Amino acid sequence: MHKDDEKLLESICQKHGVHPSYLKQLFLIEKEYADRNMYTRSGIYKDIKRKIDEWTK
């Protein structure tokens, strides 16, 4: 992530009360699925939900 993107992300997260590391982890999950076709990419929602469930416990 570029420095300008990092600053923007931190600003947005601060405004909405979200820790930037949460979104960075979601971005990493998306990046893992980015090069897959739509059939194999379908697991992304399950992985995102699992990550969010971890944070809300």
C-alpha distance matrix in Angstrom:
0.0 3.8 6.6 8.4 6.3 6.4 10.0 10.8 9.9 12.0 14.6 15.1 15.3 17.8 19.8 20.2 20.7 17.9 16.1 12.3 12.4 14.4 12.0 9.2 12.2 13.2 10.0 10.7 14.3 13.7 11.8 14.9 17.2 15.7 18.0 21.0 23.9 24.8 27.4 25.2 22.3 24.8 24.0 20.6 22.5 24.3 21.3 19.7 23.1 23.5 20.4 21.5 25.0 23.9 22.5 25.6 28.2
3.8 0.0 3.8 5.5 5.2 6.1 8.8 10.0 10.5 12.3 14.3 15.4 16.3 18.2 20.0 21.2 21.8 19.6 18.0 14.2 14.9 17.2 14.8 12.4 15.7 16.6 13.5 14.4 18.0 17.1 15.3 18.5 20.6 18.6 20.8 24.0 26.7 27.6 30.4 28.5 25.6 28.0 27.5 24.1 25.8 27.9 24.9 23.1 26.5 27.1 23.8 24.7 28.2 27.2 25.5 28.5 31.2
6.6 3.8 0.0 3.8 5.4 5.0 6.3 8.7 9.8 10.6 12.4 14.3 15.2 16.4 18.4 20.1 20.6 18.8 17.1 13.5 14.8 17.5 15.5 13.4 17.0 18.2 15.6 16.8 20.3 19.8 18.3 21.4 23.6 22.0 24.3 27.4 30.1 30.8 33.6 31.7 28.6 30.8 30.1 26.5 28.0 29.9 26.9 24.9 27.9 28.5 25.0 25.5 29.0 27.8 25.7 28.6 31.3
8.4 5.5 3.8 0.0 3.8 5.4 5.2 6.2 8.6 9.9 10.6 12.4 14.2 15.4 16.7 18.6 19.7 18.4 17.3 13.9 16.0 18.1 15.7 14.4 18.1 18.7 16.1 18.0 21.2 20.2 19.2 22.6 24.3 22.3 24.9 27.9 30.2 30.7 33.7 32.1 28.8 30.9 30.5 26.8 28.0 30.3 27.6 25.2 28.1 29.2 25.8 25.9 29.5 28.7 26.4 29.0 32.0
6.3 5.2 5.4 3.8 0.0 3.8 5.5 5.1 6.0 8.6 9.8 10.5 12.1 14.1 15.3 16.6 17.8 15.9 15.1 11.5 13.4 15.1 12.3 11.2 14.9 15.1 12.5 14.7 17.7 16.6 15.8 19.3 20.8 19.0 21.8 24.7 26.9 27.2 30.1 28.6 25.2 27.1 26.8 23.1 24.2 26.5 24.0 21.5 24.5 25.6 22.4 22.5 26.2 25.6 23.4 26.0 29.0
6.4 6.1 5.0 5.4 3.8 0.0 3.8 5.5 5.1 6.2 8.6 10.0 10.5 12.1 14.2 15.5 15.9 13.9 12.4 8.8 10.6 13.0 10.9 9.5 13.3 14.3 12.3 14.1 17.3 16.9 16.3 19.5 21.4 20.2 23.1 25.8 28.3 28.5 31.2 29.3 26.0 27.8 26.9 23.2 24.2 26.1 23.3 20.8 23.7 24.4 20.9 21.0 24.6 23.5 21.2 23.9 26.8
10.0 8.8 6.3 5.2 5.5 3.8 0.0 3.8 5.5 5.1 6.1 8.7 9.9 10.5 12.3 14.4 15.0 14.0 12.9 10.0 12.7 15.0 13.1 12.5 16.3 17.1 15.4 17.6 20.6 20.2 19.9 23.1 24.8 23.6 26.6 29.2 31.5 31.5 34.3 32.6 29.2 30.7 29.9 26.2 26.8 28.8 26.2 23.4 26.0 26.9 23.4 23.0 26.4 25.5 22.8 25.2 28.2
10.8 10.0 8.7 6.2 5.1 5.5 3.8 0.0 3.8 5.4 5.1 6.2 8.5 9.9 10.6 12.5 14.0 13.0 13.0 10.2 13.3 14.6 12.1 12.4 16.1 16.1 14.5 17.3 19.8 18.9 19.0 22.5 23.7 22.3 25.4 27.9 29.9 29.5 32.4 31.1 27.5 28.9 28.5 24.7 25.0 27.3 25.1 22.1 24.5 25.9 22.6 21.9 25.5 25.1 22.4 24.5 27.7
9.9 10.5 9.8 8.6 6.0 5.1 5.5 3.8 0.0 3.8 5.4 5.2 6.0 8.5 9.9 10.7 11.7 10.0 9.7 6.7 9.8 10.8 8.4 9.0 12.6 12.6 11.4 14.2 16.6 16.1 16.6 19.8 21.1 20.1 23.5 25.7 27.8 27.3 29.9 28.5 24.9 26.0 25.3 21.6 21.8 23.9 21.6 18.5 20.9 22.2 18.9 18.2 21.8 21.4 18.7 20.9 24.1
12.0 12.3 10.6 9.9 8.6 6.2 5.1 5.4 3.8 0.0 3.8 5.5 5.1 6.0 8.5 9.9 10.0 8.9 8.1 5.8 9.3 11.0 9.8 10.3 13.7 14.5 13.9 16.3 18.8 18.8 19.4 22.3 23.9 23.3 26.6 28.7 31.0 30.5 32.9 31.3 27.8 28.7 27.7 24.0 24.0 25.7 23.3 20.3 22.3 23.2 19.7 18.8 22.1 21.3 18.3 20.4 23.4
14.6 14.3 12.4 10.6 9.8 8.6 6.1 5.1 5.4 3.8 0.0 3.8 5.5 5.2 6.2 8.8 9.9 10.0 10.4 9.0 12.7 13.9 12.4 13.6 16.9 17.2 16.6 19.4 21.6 21.2 22.0 25.1 26.3 25.5 28.9 30.9 32.9 32.2 34.8 33.5 29.8 30.6 29.9 26.2 25.9 27.9 25.8 22.5 24.3 25.6 22.3 20.9 24.2 23.8 20.6 22.2 25.5
15.1 15.4 14.3 12.4 10.5 10.0 8.7 6.2 5.2 5.5 3.8 0.0 3.8 5.5 5.1 6.4 8.5 8.3 9.8 8.7 12.4 12.5 10.6 12.6 15.7 15.2 14.9 18.1 19.8 19.1 20.4 23.5 24.3 23.5 27.1 28.9 30.5 29.5 32.1 31.0 27.3 27.8 27.3 23.6 23.0 25.2 23.4 19.9 21.5 23.3 20.2 18.5 21.9 22.0 18.9 20.2 23.7
15.3 16.3 15.2 14.2 12.1 10.5 9.9 8.5 6.0 5.1 5.5 3.8 0.0 3.8 5.4 5.2 5.7 4.7 6.1 5.8 9.5 9.4 8.5 10.8 13.4 13.3 13.8 16.7 18.2 18.3 19.8 22.4 23.5 23.3 26.9 28.5 30.3 29.2 31.5 30.1 26.5 26.9 25.8 22.2 21.5 23.2 21.3 17.9 19.3 20.6 17.4 15.7 18.9 18.7 15.4 16.8 20.2
17.8 18.2 16.4 15.4 14.1 12.1 10.5 9.9 8.5 6.0 5.2 5.5 3.8 0.0 3.8 5.4 5.1 6.3 7.3 8.1 11.6 12.2 11.9 13.9 16.5 16.8 17.4 20.0 21.7 22.0 23.3 26.0 27.2 27.0 30.6 32.2 34.1 33.0 35.2 33.9 30.3 30.5 29.4 25.9 25.0 26.6 24.6 21.3 22.3 23.5 20.2 18.3 21.2 20.8 17.2 18.4 21.5
19.8 20.0 18.4 16.7 15.3 14.2 12.3 10.6 9.9 8.5 6.2 5.1 5.4 3.8 0.0 3.8 5.8 7.9 10.3 11.0 14.6 14.5 13.7 16.2 18.7 18.4 18.9 22.0 23.3 23.1 24.8 27.6 28.3 27.9 31.6 33.1 34.6 33.2 35.6 34.6 30.9 31.0 30.2 26.7 25.5 27.4 25.9 22.3 23.1 24.8 21.9 19.6 22.4 22.6 19.1 19.7 23.0
20.2 21.2 20.1 18.6 16.6 15.5 14.4 12.5 10.7 9.9 8.8 6.4 5.2 5.4 3.8 0.0 3.8 5.7 9.0 10.4 13.6 12.5 12.0 15.1 17.0 16.3 17.4 20.5 21.3 21.2 23.4 25.9 26.4 26.4 30.1 31.2 32.6 31.0 33.1 32.2 28.5 28.2 27.4 24.0 22.5 24.2 23.0 19.3 19.8 21.7 19.0 16.3 19.1 19.6 16.2 16.4 19.9
20.7 21.8 20.6 19.7 17.8 15.9 15.0 14.0 11.7 10.0 9.9 8.5 5.7 5.1 5.8 3.8 0.0 3.8 6.7 9.2 12.0 11.2 11.8 14.7 16.2 16.2 17.8 20.4 21.2 21.8 23.9 26.0 26.9 27.3 31.0 32.0 33.8 32.2 34.1 32.8 29.3 29.0 27.7 24.4 22.9 24.1 22.6 19.2 19.4 20.7 17.8 15.2 17.6 17.6 13.9 14.3 17.5
17.9 19.6 18.8 18.4 15.9 13.9 14.0 13.0 10.0 8.9 10.0 8.3 4.7 6.3 7.9 5.7 3.8 0.0 3.8 6.2 8.6 7.4 8.2 11.1 12.4 12.5 14.2 16.6 17.5 18.3 20.3 22.3 23.3 23.9 27.6 28.6 30.4 29.1 30.9 29.4 25.9 25.8 24.3 21.0 19.8 20.9 19.1 15.8 16.4 17.5 14.4 12.2 15.0 14.8 11.2 12.3 15.6
16.1 18.0 17.1 17.3 15.1 12.4 12.9 13.0 9.7 8.1 10.4 9.8 6.1 7.3 10.3 9.0 6.7 3.8 0.0 3.8 5.5 5.7 7.4 9.2 10.6 11.8 13.3 15.1 16.5 17.7 19.2 21.1 22.7 23.4 26.9 28.1 30.4 29.4 31.1 29.2 25.9 26.1 24.3 21.0 20.4 21.1 18.8 15.8 16.9 17.2 13.7 12.4 15.1 14.0 10.7 12.7 15.5
12.3 14.2 13.5 13.9 11.5 8.8 10.0 10.2 6.7 5.8 9.0 8.7 5.8 8.1 11.0 10.4 9.2 6.2 3.8 0.0 3.8 5.4 5.5 6.3 8.8 10.1 10.7 12.5 14.6 15.5 16.5 18.7 20.5 20.7 24.2 25.8 28.2 27.6 29.5 27.5 24.2 24.9 23.3 19.8 19.8 21.0 18.3 15.5 17.3 17.8 14.1 13.5 16.7 15.6 12.8 15.4 18.2
12.4 14.9 14.8 16.0 13.4 10.6 12.7 13.3 9.8 9.3 12.7 12.4 9.5 11.6 14.6 13.6 12.0 8.6 5.5 3.8 0.0 3.8 5.5 4.9 6.1 8.6 9.7 10.4 12.4 14.2 15.0 16.6 18.8 19.6 22.8 24.2 26.9 26.5 28.1 25.8 22.7 23.5 21.5 18.2 18.5 19.2 16.1 13.9 15.8 15.6 11.8 12.1 15.0 13.3 11.1 14.2 16.6
14.4 17.2 17.5 18.1 15.1 13.0 15.0 14.6 10.8 11.0 13.9 12.5 9.4 12.2 14.5 12.5 11.2 7.4 5.7 5.4 3.8 0.0 3.8 5.4 5.3 6.4 8.7 10.0 10.9 12.6 14.3 15.7 17.3 18.4 21.9 22.8 25.2 24.3 25.8 23.7 20.5 20.8 18.8 15.6 15.3 16.0 13.3 10.6 12.3 12.5 8.8 8.5 11.7 10.6 8.4 11.3 14.0
12.0 14.8 15.5 15.7 12.3 10.9 13.1 12.1 8.4 9.8 12.4 10.6 8.5 11.9 13.7 12.0 11.8 8.2 7.4 5.5 5.5 3.8 0.0 3.8 5.3 4.9 6.1 8.6 9.8 10.4 12.1 14.3 15.5 16.0 19.6 20.8 23.0 22.2 24.1 22.3 18.9 19.5 18.1 14.5 14.5 16.0 13.5 10.5 12.9 13.9 10.5 10.2 13.9 13.5 11.5 14.1 17.2
9.2 12.4 13.4 14.4 11.2 9.5 12.5 12.4 9.0 10.3 13.6 12.6 10.8 13.9 16.2 15.1 14.7 11.1 9.2 6.3 4.9 5.4 3.8 0.0 3.8 5.4 5.0 6.3 8.8 9.8 10.4 12.5 14.5 14.9 18.1 19.8 22.5 22.3 24.2 21.9 18.8 20.1 18.4 15.0 15.9 17.1 14.0 11.9 14.8 15.1 11.6 12.4 15.9 14.8 13.4 16.5 19.0
12.2 15.7 17.0 18.1 14.9 13.3 16.3 16.1 12.6 13.7 16.9 15.7 13.4 16.5 18.7 17.0 16.2 12.4 10.6 8.8 6.1 5.3 5.3 3.8 0.0 3.8 5.4 5.0 6.4 8.7 9.8 10.8 12.9 14.2 17.3 18.4 21.2 20.9 22.3 19.7 16.9 17.9 15.7 12.5 13.6 14.2 10.8 9.2 12.0 11.7 8.3 10.0 13.1 11.9 11.2 14.5 16.7
13.2 16.6 18.2 18.7 15.1 14.3 17.1 16.1 12.6 14.5 17.2 15.2 13.3 16.8 18.4 16.3 16.2 12.5 11.8 10.1 8.6 6.4 4.9 5.4 3.8 0.0 3.8 5.3 5.1 6.3 8.6 10.0 11.0 12.2 15.7 16.4 18.7 18.0 19.6 17.5 14.3 15.0 13.3 9.8 10.5 11.9 9.0 6.6 9.9 10.7 7.9 8.9 12.4 12.3 11.8 14.4 17.0
10.0 13.5 15.6 16.1 12.5 12.3 15.4 14.5 11.4 13.9 16.6 14.9 13.8 17.4 18.9 17.4 17.8 14.2 13.3 10.7 9.7 8.7 6.1 5.0 5.4 3.8 0.0 3.8 5.4 5.0 6.1 8.7 10.0 10.1 13.6 15.1 17.6 17.5 19.5 17.5 14.2 15.8 14.7 11.1 12.6 14.4 11.6 9.7 13.3 14.2 11.6 12.7 16.2 16.0 15.3 18.1 20.8
10.7 14.4 16.8 18.0 14.7 14.1 17.6 17.3 14.2 16.3 19.4 18.1 16.7 20.0 22.0 20.5 20.4 16.6 15.1 12.5 10.4 10.0 8.6 6.3 5.0 5.3 3.8 0.0 3.8 5.4 4.9 6.3 8.8 9.7 12.6 14.1 17.1 17.5 19.1 16.5 13.7 15.7 14.0 10.9 13.2 14.2 10.9 10.2 13.8 13.8 11.3 13.5 16.5 15.7 15.7 18.9 20.9
14.3 18.0 20.3 21.2 17.7 17.3 20.6 19.8 16.6 18.8 21.6 19.8 18.2 21.7 23.3 21.3 21.2 17.5 16.5 14.6 12.4 10.9 9.8 8.8 6.4 5.1 5.4 3.8 0.0 3.8 5.4 5.2 6.7 8.8 11.7 12.2 14.9 14.9 16.1 13.4 10.7 12.2 10.2 7.2 9.6 10.6 7.3 7.2 10.9 10.9 9.3 11.7 14.4 14.2 14.9 17.6 19.6
13.7 17.1 19.8 20.2 16.6 16.9 20.2 18.9 16.1 18.8 21.2 19.1 18.3 22.0 23.1 21.2 21.8 18.3 17.7 15.5 14.2 12.6 10.4 9.8 8.7 6.3 5.0 5.4 3.8 0.0 3.8 5.4 5.2 6.0 9.5 10.4 12.7 12.6 14.5 12.5 9.2 11.1 10.4 7.0 9.5 11.6 9.4 8.6 12.3 13.4 12.0 13.7 16.7 17.1 17.4 19.8 22.2
11.8 15.3 18.3 19.2 15.8 16.3 19.9 19.0 16.6 19.4 22.0 20.4 19.8 23.3 24.8 23.4 23.9 20.3 19.2 16.5 15.0 14.3 12.1 10.4 9.8 8.6 6.1 4.9 5.4 3.8 0.0 3.8 5.4 4.9 7.8 9.8 12.9 13.8 15.8 13.4 10.7 13.5 12.8 10.0 13.0 14.7 12.1 11.9 15.7 16.2 14.6 16.7 19.7 19.5 19.8 22.6 24.8
14.9 18.5 21.4 22.6 19.3 19.5 23.1 22.5 19.8 22.3 25.1 23.5 22.4 26.0 27.6 25.9 26.0 22.3 21.1 18.7 16.6 15.7 14.3 12.5 10.8 10.0 8.7 6.3 5.2 5.4 3.8 0.0 3.8 5.7 7.4 8.4 11.8 13.0 14.2 11.2 9.2 12.1 10.8 8.8 12.4 13.3 10.6 11.6 15.1 15.0 14.0 16.7 19.1 18.8 19.8 22.7 24.4
17.2 20.6 23.6 24.3 20.8 21.4 24.8 23.7 21.1 23.9 26.3 24.3 23.5 27.2 28.3 26.4 26.9 23.3 22.7 20.5 18.8 17.3 15.5 14.5 12.9 11.0 10.0 8.8 6.7 5.2 5.4 3.8 0.0 3.8 5.7 5.5 8.5 9.2 10.7 8.1 5.6 8.8 8.4 6.7 10.4 11.9 10.2 11.2 14.5 15.1 14.8 17.1 19.4 19.8 20.9 23.3 25.2
15.7 18.6 22.0 22.3 19.0 20.2 23.6 22.3 20.1 23.3 25.5 23.5 23.3 27.0 27.9 26.4 27.3 23.9 23.4 20.7 19.6 18.4 16.0 14.9 14.2 12.2 10.1 9.7 8.8 6.0 4.9 5.7 3.8 0.0 3.8 5.7 8.3 9.5 12.0 10.2 7.7 11.1 11.7 9.6 12.8 15.0 13.5 13.7 17.2 18.2 17.5 19.4 22.1 22.6 23.2 25.6 27.8
18.0 20.8 24.3 24.9 21.8 23.1 26.6 25.4 23.5 26.6 28.9 27.1 26.9 30.6 31.6 30.1 31.0 27.6 26.9 24.2 22.8 21.9 19.6 18.1 17.3 15.7 13.6 12.6 11.7 9.5 7.8 7.4 5.7 3.8 0.0 3.8 6.7 9.4 11.5 9.7 8.5 12.3 13.1 12.0 15.5 17.3 15.9 16.7 20.1 20.8 20.4 22.6 25.1 25.4 26.4 28.8 30.8
21.0 24.0 27.4 27.9 24.7 25.8 29.2 27.9 25.7 28.7 30.9 28.9 28.5 32.2 33.1 31.2 32.0 28.6 28.1 25.8 24.2 22.8 20.8 19.8 18.4 16.4 15.1 14.1 12.2 10.4 9.8 8.4 5.5 5.7 3.8 0.0 3.8 6.5 7.9 6.0 5.6 9.3 10.5 10.4 13.8 15.3 14.5 15.9 18.8 19.6 19.8 22.1 24.1 24.8 26.2 28.3 30.1
23.9 26.7 30.1 30.2 26.9 28.3 31.5 29.9 27.8 31.0 32.9 30.5 30.3 34.1 34.6 32.6 33.8 30.4 30.4 28.2 26.9 25.2 23.0 22.5 21.2 18.7 17.6 17.1 14.9 12.7 12.9 11.8 8.5 8.3 6.7 3.8 0.0 3.8 5.6 5.7 5.9 8.8 11.2 11.6 14.3 16.1 16.2 17.5 20.0 21.2 21.9 23.7 25.7 26.8 28.2 30.0 31.8
24.8 27.6 30.8 30.7 27.2 28.5 31.5 29.5 27.3 30.5 32.2 29.5 29.2 33.0 33.2 31.0 32.2 29.1 29.4 27.6 26.5 24.3 22.2 22.3 20.9 18.0 17.5 17.5 14.9 12.6 13.8 13.0 9.2 9.5 9.4 6.5 3.8 0.0 3.8 5.6 4.9 6.3 9.5 10.0 12.0 14.1 15.0 15.9 17.9 19.6 20.6 22.0 23.8 25.5 26.8 28.2 30.1
27.4 30.4 33.6 33.7 30.1 31.2 34.3 32.4 29.9 32.9 34.8 32.1 31.5 35.2 35.6 33.1 34.1 30.9 31.1 29.5 28.1 25.8 24.1 24.2 22.3 19.6 19.5 19.1 16.1 14.5 15.8 14.2 10.7 12.0 11.5 7.9 5.6 3.8 0.0 3.8 5.4 5.6 8.5 10.4 12.2 13.5 14.7 16.4 18.0 19.2 20.8 22.5 23.7 25.4 27.2 28.4 30.0
25.2 28.5 31.7 32.1 28.6 29.3 32.6 31.1 28.5 31.3 33.5 31.0 30.1 33.9 34.6 32.2 32.8 29.4 29.2 27.5 25.8 23.7 22.3 21.9 19.7 17.5 17.5 16.5 13.4 12.5 13.4 11.2 8.1 10.2 9.7 6.0 5.7 5.6 3.8 0.0 3.8 5.4 6.7 8.7 11.3 12.0 12.5 14.6 16.6 17.2 18.6 20.7 22.0 23.2 25.2 26.7 28.1
22.3 25.6 28.6 28.8 25.2 26.0 29.2 27.5 24.9 27.8 29.8 27.3 26.5 30.3 30.9 28.5 29.3 25.9 25.9 24.2 22.7 20.5 18.9 18.8 16.9 14.3 14.2 13.7 10.7 9.2 10.7 9.2 5.6 7.7 8.5 5.6 5.9 4.9 5.4 3.8 0.0 3.8 5.4 5.8 8.6 10.2 10.4 11.8 14.1 15.3 16.2 18.1 19.8 21.1 22.6 24.2 26.0
24.8 28.0 30.8 30.9 27.1 27.8 30.7 28.9 26.0 28.7 30.6 27.8 26.9 30.5 31.0 28.2 29.0 25.8 26.1 24.9 23.5 20.8 19.5 20.1 17.9 15.0 15.8 15.7 12.2 11.1 13.5 12.1 8.8 11.1 12.3 9.3 8.8 6.3 5.6 5.4 3.8 0.0 3.8 5.4 6.6 8.1 9.6 11.0 12.4 13.9 15.5 16.9 18.2 20.0 21.7 22.8 24.5
24.0 27.5 30.1 30.5 26.8 26.9 29.9 28.5 25.3 27.7 29.9 27.3 25.8 29.4 30.2 27.4 27.7 24.3 24.3 23.3 21.5 18.8 18.1 18.4 15.7 13.3 14.7 14.0 10.2 10.4 12.8 10.8 8.4 11.7 13.1 10.5 11.2 9.5 8.5 6.7 5.4 3.8 0.0 3.8 5.5 5.3 6.4 8.7 10.0 10.7 12.6 14.5 15.4 16.9 19.0 20.3 21.6
20.6 24.1 26.5 26.8 23.1 23.2 26.2 24.7 21.6 24.0 26.2 23.6 22.2 25.9 26.7 24.0 24.4 21.0 21.0 19.8 18.2 15.6 14.5 15.0 12.5 9.8 11.1 10.9 7.2 7.0 10.0 8.8 6.7 9.6 12.0 10.4 11.6 10.0 10.4 8.7 5.8 5.4 3.8 0.0 3.8 5.5 5.1 6.1 8.5 9.8 10.6 12.3 14.1 15.5 16.9 18.5 20.3
22.5 25.8 28.0 28.0 24.2 24.2 26.8 25.0 21.8 24.0 25.9 23.0 21.5 25.0 25.5 22.5 22.9 19.8 20.4 19.8 18.5 15.3 14.5 15.9 13.6 10.5 12.6 13.2 9.6 9.5 13.0 12.4 10.4 12.8 15.5 13.8 14.3 12.0 12.2 11.3 8.6 6.6 5.5 3.8 0.0 3.8 5.4 5.1 6.0 8.5 9.9 10.5 12.0 14.2 15.5 16.4 18.3
24.3 27.9 29.9 30.3 26.5 26.1 28.8 27.3 23.9 25.7 27.9 25.2 23.2 26.6 27.4 24.2 24.1 20.9 21.1 21.0 19.2 16.0 16.0 17.1 14.2 11.9 14.4 14.2 10.6 11.6 14.7 13.3 11.9 15.0 17.3 15.3 16.1 14.1 13.5 12.0 10.2 8.1 5.3 5.5 3.8 0.0 3.8 5.5 5.1 6.1 8.7 9.9 10.4 12.4 14.5 15.3 16.6
21.3 24.9 26.9 27.6 24.0 23.3 26.2 25.1 21.6 23.3 25.8 23.4 21.3 24.6 25.9 23.0 22.6 19.1 18.8 18.3 16.1 13.3 13.5 14.0 10.8 9.0 11.6 10.9 7.3 9.4 12.1 10.6 10.2 13.5 15.9 14.5 16.2 15.0 14.7 12.5 10.4 9.6 6.4 5.1 5.4 3.8 0.0 3.8 5.4 5.0 6.3 8.7 9.8 10.7 12.8 14.5 15.8
19.7 23.1 24.9 25.2 21.5 20.8 23.4 22.1 18.5 20.3 22.5 19.9 17.9 21.3 22.3 19.3 19.2 15.8 15.8 15.5 13.9 10.6 10.5 11.9 9.2 6.6 9.7 10.2 7.2 8.6 11.9 11.6 11.2 13.7 16.7 15.9 17.5 15.9 16.4 14.6 11.8 11.0 8.7 6.1 5.1 5.5 3.8 0.0 3.8 5.4 5.2 6.3 8.6 10.0 10.9 12.5 14.6
23.1 26.5 27.9 28.1 24.5 23.7 26.0 24.5 20.9 22.3 24.3 21.5 19.3 22.3 23.1 19.8 19.4 16.4 16.9 17.3 15.8 12.3 12.9 14.8 12.0 9.9 13.3 13.8 10.9 12.3 15.7 15.1 14.5 17.2 20.1 18.8 20.0 17.9 18.0 16.6 14.1 12.4 10.0 8.5 6.0 5.1 5.4 3.8 0.0 3.8 5.4 5.1 6.0 8.6 10.0 10.5 12.3
23.5 27.1 28.5 29.2 25.6 24.4 26.9 25.9 22.2 23.2 25.6 23.3 20.6 23.5 24.8 21.7 20.7 17.5 17.2 17.8 15.6 12.5 13.9 15.1 11.7 10.7 14.2 13.8 10.9 13.4 16.2 15.0 15.1 18.2 20.8 19.6 21.2 19.6 19.2 17.2 15.3 13.9 10.7 9.8 8.5 6.1 5.0 5.4 3.8 0.0 3.8 5.5 5.1 6.3 8.9 10.1 10.9
20.4 23.8 25.0 25.8 22.4 20.9 23.4 22.6 18.9 19.7 22.3 20.2 17.4 20.2 21.9 19.0 17.8 14.4 13.7 14.1 11.8 8.8 10.5 11.6 8.3 7.9 11.6 11.3 9.3 12.0 14.6 14.0 14.8 17.5 20.4 19.8 21.9 20.6 20.8 18.6 16.2 15.5 12.6 10.6 9.9 8.7 6.3 5.2 5.4 3.8 0.0 3.8 5.4 5.1 6.6 8.9 10.4
21.5 24.7 25.5 25.9 22.5 21.0 23.0 21.9 18.2 18.8 20.9 18.5 15.7 18.3 19.6 16.3 15.2 12.2 12.4 13.5 12.1 8.5 10.2 12.4 10.0 8.9 12.7 13.5 11.7 13.7 16.7 16.7 17.1 19.4 22.6 22.1 23.7 22.0 22.5 20.7 18.1 16.9 14.5 12.3 10.5 9.9 8.7 6.3 5.1 5.5 3.8 0.0 3.8 5.3 5.1 6.3 8.9
25.0 28.2 29.0 29.5 26.2 24.6 26.4 25.5 21.8 22.1 24.2 21.9 18.9 21.2 22.4 19.1 17.6 15.0 15.1 16.7 15.0 11.7 13.9 15.9 13.1 12.4 16.2 16.5 14.4 16.7 19.7 19.1 19.4 22.1 25.1 24.1 25.7 23.8 23.7 22.0 19.8 18.2 15.4 14.1 12.0 10.4 9.8 8.6 6.0 5.1 5.4 3.8 0.0 3.8 5.4 5.2 6.3
23.9 27.2 27.8 28.7 25.6 23.5 25.5 25.1 21.4 21.3 23.8 22.0 18.7 20.8 22.6 19.6 17.6 14.8 14.0 15.6 13.3 10.6 13.5 14.8 11.9 12.3 16.0 15.7 14.2 17.1 19.5 18.8 19.8 22.6 25.4 24.8 26.8 25.5 25.4 23.2 21.1 20.0 16.9 15.5 14.2 12.4 10.7 10.0 8.6 6.3 5.1 5.3 3.8 0.0 3.8 5.6 5.7
22.5 25.5 25.7 26.4 23.4 21.2 22.8 22.4 18.7 18.3 20.6 18.9 15.4 17.2 19.1 16.2 13.9 11.2 10.7 12.8 11.1 8.4 11.5 13.4 11.2 11.8 15.3 15.7 14.9 17.4 19.8 19.8 20.9 23.2 26.4 26.2 28.2 26.8 27.2 25.2 22.6 21.7 19.0 16.9 15.5 14.5 12.8 10.9 10.0 8.9 6.6 5.1 5.4 3.8 0.0 3.8 5.7
25.6 28.5 28.6 29.0 26.0 23.9 25.2 24.5 20.9 20.4 22.2 20.2 16.8 18.4 19.7 16.4 14.3 12.3 12.7 15.4 14.2 11.3 14.1 16.5 14.5 14.4 18.1 18.9 17.6 19.8 22.6 22.7 23.3 25.6 28.8 28.3 30.0 28.2 28.4 26.7 24.2 22.8 20.3 18.5 16.4 15.3 14.5 12.5 10.5 10.1 8.9 6.3 5.2 5.6 3.8 0.0 3.8
28.2 31.2 31.3 32.0 29.0 26.8 28.2 27.7 24.1 23.4 25.5 23.7 20.2 21.5 23.0 19.9 17.5 15.6 15.5 18.2 16.6 14.0 17.2 19.0 16.7 17.0 20.8 20.9 19.6 22.2 24.8 24.4 25.2 27.8 30.8 30.1 31.8 30.1 30.0 28.1 26.0 24.5 21.6 20.3 18.3 16.6 15.8 14.6 12.3 10.9 10.4 8.9 6.3 5.7 5.7 3.8 0.0
